[in-house]
Amino acid sequence: MDLTDITSIEKWEAFEKELHKRSGMNSCVYDKNGNRITSYANWANEVCPTVKSYPEGIAAICAIANQYFTSETQKTKEPVVDECDAGFVKFAVPIFYKQEFLGTVGGCGHLLPDCEVETFFIEKAIDKDDLKLESKVDNVKKTSEQEIKTFIDFVQSYLEDIMPK
């Protein structure tokens, strides 16, 4: 079974938009291989589009984080909350049909209250030291662990509603 057997790409994209509207985070639905299933792009901050505009940034930061979150949610069958190497909080909720892992839904791009953007790491990963990231980090939203829990609850409720019985 695939995610599109549950609902259409258009409905998954509408869900990503709703999650972004509620959370303000980069919101994505990923298949069981960790690939995005829609082309919808949304940004929680000004740093993430800079990172994703370089293949090295995607490979060293976003892809590594997504592999980890996909693996952990598949293994634990529970939502995972952690930081990516750039310092942003990320959450992922696993999607299971019966016992079959189908993918994840999640969000990223904010900071937990005691965290900061790892601009030095980002610049080294991308191999550029002139990204002007310092001017972009001031607008990164802080999100509490309680807010993340609320977003996870919203995702889980949505998944329960659309899952075939």
Backbone hydrogen bonds in HBPLUS format (Angstrom, degrees):
<---DONOR---> <-ACCEPTOR-->    atom                        ^
c    i                          cat <-CA-CA->   ^        H-A-AA   ^      H-
h    n   atom  resd res      DA  || num        DHA   H-A  angle D-A-AA Bond
n    s   type  num  typ     dist DA aas  dist angle  dist       angle   num
A0005-ASP N   A0002-ASP O   2.95 MM   3  5.32 155.2  2.01 109.9 118.1     1
A0006-ILE N   A0003-LEU O   3.03 MM   3  5.37 150.1  2.12 106.0 115.0     2
A0007-THR N   A0003-LEU O   3.28 MM   4  6.71 161.0  2.31 152.3 155.9     3
A0011-LYS N   A0008-SER O   3.09 MM   3  5.20 121.0  2.45  96.5 110.6     4
A0012-TRP N   A0008-SER O   2.96 MM   4  6.35 153.2  2.03 150.2 158.4     5
A0013-GLU N   A0009-ILE O   2.82 MM   4  6.07 158.1  1.87 152.7 158.9     6
A0014-ALA N   A0010-GLU O   2.94 MM   4  6.16 151.7  2.02 139.5 147.5     7
A0015-PHE N   A0011-LYS O   2.96 MM   4  6.15 147.5  2.06 139.3 147.9     8
A0016-GLU N   A0012-TRP O   2.92 MM   4  6.29 153.2  1.99 147.6 154.8     9
A0017-LYS N   A0013-GLU O   2.96 MM   4  6.26 158.3  2.00 150.6 156.1    10
A0018-GLU N   A0014-ALA O   2.96 MM   4  6.23 153.5  2.03 143.9 151.1    11
A0019-LEU N   A0015-PHE O   2.86 MM   4  6.10 162.5  1.89 156.2 160.7    12
A0020-HIS N   A0016-GLU O   2.90 MM   4  6.10 158.2  1.95 149.3 155.5    13
A0021-LYS N   A0017-LYS O   2.86 MM   4  6.07 157.2  1.91 145.9 152.6    14
A0022-ARG N   A0018-GLU O   2.94 MM   4  6.18 157.1  1.99 150.4 155.7    15
A0023-SER N   A0019-LEU O   2.85 MM   4  5.90 160.1  1.89 149.7 155.8    16
A0024-GLY N   A0020-HIS O   2.60 MM   4  4.86 149.7  1.69 134.7 144.5    17
A0026-ASN N   A0108-CYS O   2.78 MM  82  5.16 153.1  1.85 164.5 160.0    18
A0108-CYS N   A0026-ASN O   2.92 MM  82  5.16 137.5  2.10 133.9 146.9    19
A0028-CYS N   A0106-GLY O   3.00 MM  78  5.64 157.3  2.05 148.0 154.4    20
A0106-GLY N   A0028-CYS O   3.00 MM  78  5.64 158.5  2.05 159.2 165.6    21
A0037-ILE N   A0029-VAL O   3.13 MM   8  6.18 149.9  2.23 158.2 156.4    22
A0030-TYR N   A0104-THR O   2.82 MM  74  5.20 168.8  1.84 153.9 157.6    23
A0104-THR N   A0030-TYR O   2.97 MM  74  5.20 148.6  2.07 130.6 139.9    24
A0031-ASP N   A0035-ASN O   2.81 MM   4  5.40 158.7  1.86 147.3 150.3    25
A0034-GLY N   A0031-ASP O   2.88 MM   3  5.30 163.7  1.91 119.0 122.8    26
A0050-THR N   A0047-VAL O   2.96 MM   3  5.25 123.9  2.28 106.0 121.3    27
A0051-VAL N   A0047-VAL O   2.98 MM   4  6.35 158.5  2.03 156.7 163.4    28
A0052-LYS N   A0048-CYS O   2.88 MM   4  6.09 168.3  1.89 159.4 162.3    29
A0053-SER N   A0049-PRO O   3.02 MM   4  5.94 114.7  2.46 129.3 142.5    30
A0053-SER N   A0050-THR O   3.21 MM   3  5.18 149.0  2.31  97.9 107.2    31
A0054-TYR N   A0051-VAL O   3.28 MM   3  5.94 165.5  2.30 116.5 119.7    32
A0057-GLY N   A0054-TYR O   2.92 MM   3  5.16 127.1  2.21 105.2 119.2    33
A0058-ILE N   A0054-TYR O   3.11 MM   4  6.52 159.1  2.15 158.3 163.9    34
A0059-ALA N   A0055-PRO O   2.94 MM   4  6.11 167.6  1.95 150.5 154.2    35
A0060-ALA N   A0056-GLU O   2.90 MM   4  5.86 161.8  1.93 142.4 147.9    36
A0061-ILE N   A0057-GLY O   2.99 MM   4  5.68 147.1  2.10 140.8 147.7    37
A0063-ALA N   A0058-ILE O   2.70 MM   5  5.75 172.6  1.70 169.9 167.6    38
A0065-ALA N   A0061-ILE O   3.06 MM   4  6.18 165.2  2.08 150.6 155.1    39
A0066-ASN N   A0062-CYS O   2.91 MM   4  6.08 162.9  1.94 151.0 156.3    40
A0067-GLN N   A0063-ALA O   2.90 MM   4  6.08 156.4  1.96 148.2 154.3    41
A0068-TYR N   A0064-ILE O   3.06 MM   4  6.30 162.3  2.09 150.4 154.9    42
A0069-PHE N   A0065-ALA O   2.92 MM   4  6.17 168.8  1.93 158.2 160.6    43
A0070-THR N   A0066-ASN O   2.88 MM   4  5.93 160.4  1.92 148.4 154.1    44
A0071-SER N   A0067-GLN O   2.99 MM   4  6.08 165.1  2.01 147.7 152.2    45
A0072-GLU N   A0068-TYR O   2.86 MM   4  6.06 167.0  1.87 156.5 160.2    46
A0073-THR N   A0069-PHE O   2.96 MM   4  5.97 165.9  1.98 146.8 151.0    47
A0074-GLN N   A0070-THR O   3.06 MM   4  6.08 153.8  2.13 143.1 150.7    48
A0075-LYS N   A0071-SER O   2.96 MM   4  6.11 155.4  2.02 146.5 153.5    49
A0076-THR N   A0072-GLU O   2.81 MM   4  5.89 172.8  1.82 155.7 158.1    50
A0077-LYS N   A0073-THR O   2.82 MM   4  5.11 139.9  1.98 128.9 139.1    51
A0080-VAL N   A0092-ALA O   2.92 MM  12  5.38 154.4  1.98 150.4 158.7    52
A0092-ALA N   A0080-VAL O   2.93 MM  12  5.38 147.3  2.04 148.6 158.2    53
A0082-ASP N   A0090-LYS O   3.00 MM   8  5.55 160.9  2.03 158.2 164.5    54
A0090-LYS N   A0082-ASP O   2.71 MM   8  5.55 158.0  1.75 172.6 170.0    55
A0084-CYS N   A0088-PHE O   2.86 MM   4  5.54 151.9  1.94 153.4 161.1    56
A0087-GLY N   A0084-CYS O   2.93 MM   3  5.42 162.5  1.96 116.0 121.7    57
A0118-GLU N   A0086-ALA O   2.75 MM  32  4.87 173.2  1.75 134.8 136.9    58
A0089-VAL N   A0110-HIS O   2.77 MM  21  5.67 156.9  1.83 148.2 155.3    59
A0091-PHE N   A0107-GLY O   2.87 MM  16  5.51 158.4  1.92 160.3 166.3    60
A0107-GLY N   A0091-PHE O   3.05 MM  16  5.51 140.5  2.21 136.5 147.9    61
A0093-VAL N   A0105-VAL O   2.71 MM  12  5.25 160.8  1.74 152.7 159.2    62
A0105-VAL N   A0093-VAL O   2.96 MM  12  5.25 147.3  2.06 140.3 150.7    63
A0095-ILE N   A0103-GLY O   2.74 MM   8  5.16 148.7  1.83 150.8 143.4    64
A0102-LEU N   A0095-ILE O   2.77 MM   7  5.43 172.9  1.77 167.5 165.4    65
A0097-TYR N   A0100-GLU O   2.91 MM   3  5.24 157.5  1.96 148.4 153.4    66
A0100-GLU N   A0097-TYR O   2.89 MM   3  5.24 159.2  1.94 136.0 133.3    67
A0111-LEU N   A0141-LYS O   2.94 MM  30  6.30 158.6  1.99 154.5 160.7    68
A0143-THR N   A0111-LEU O   2.73 MM  32  5.87 158.7  1.77 156.6 161.8    69
A0115-CYS N   A0112-LEU O   3.03 MM   3  5.42 161.6  2.07 131.2 129.4    70
A0122-ILE N   A0118-GLU O   3.02 MM   4  6.34 162.6  2.05 155.2 160.5    71
A0123-GLU N   A0119-THR O   2.94 MM   4  6.13 169.2  1.95 154.9 157.2    72
A0124-LYS N   A0120-PHE O   3.00 MM   4  6.22 155.1  2.07 149.0 156.0    73
A0125-ALA N   A0121-PHE O   2.81 MM   4  5.99 159.0  1.86 154.1 160.3    74
A0126-ILE N   A0122-ILE O   2.97 MM   4  6.16 153.3  2.04 151.2 157.9    75
A0127-ASP N   A0123-GLU O   2.81 MM   4  5.67 119.0  2.19 129.3 145.6    76
A0128-LYS N   A0123-GLU O   2.93 MM   5  5.13 152.4  2.00 147.9 153.5    77
A0136-LYS N   A0133-LEU O   2.76 MM   3  5.03 144.6  1.88 108.9 120.8    78
A0137-VAL N   A0133-LEU O   3.10 MM   4  6.34 129.5  2.37 156.0 170.4    79
A0140-VAL N   A0137-VAL O   3.18 MM   3  5.37 169.8  2.19 112.5 114.7    80
A0148-ILE N   A0144-SER O   3.08 MM   4  6.46 157.2  2.14 148.0 154.0    81
A0149-LYS N   A0145-GLU O   2.97 MM   4  6.23 154.8  2.03 144.6 151.4    82
A0150-THR N   A0146-GLN O   3.00 MM   4  6.33 148.8  2.10 144.0 152.3    83
A0151-PHE N   A0147-GLU O   2.99 MM   4  6.38 152.1  2.07 149.7 157.0    84
A0152-ILE N   A0148-ILE O   2.91 MM   4  6.22 158.0  1.96 153.4 159.8    85
A0153-ASP N   A0149-LYS O   2.87 MM   4  6.12 158.5  1.92 149.3 155.2    86
A0154-PHE N   A0150-THR O   3.01 MM   4  6.25 154.4  2.07 144.5 151.1    87
A0155-VAL N   A0151-PHE O   2.98 MM   4  6.29 161.1  2.02 151.0 155.4    88
A0156-GLN N   A0152-ILE O   2.86 MM   4  6.11 169.9  1.87 158.7 161.3    89
A0157-SER N   A0153-ASP O   2.94 MM   4  6.06 157.4  1.99 148.0 154.2    90
A0158-TYR N   A0154-PHE O   3.01 MM   4  6.22 159.7  2.05 149.1 154.6    91
A0159-LEU N   A0155-VAL O   2.91 MM   4  6.17 165.3  1.93 157.5 161.3    92
A0160-GLU N   A0156-GLN O   2.95 MM   4  6.14 157.2  2.00 146.9 153.0    93
A0161-ASP N   A0157-SER O   3.06 MM   4  6.29 152.0  2.14 145.3 152.5    94
A0162-ILE N   A0158-TYR O   3.11 MM   4  6.43 146.6  2.22 150.9 159.4    95
A0163-MET N   A0159-LEU O   3.04 MM   4  5.92 136.4  2.24 148.4 157.7    96
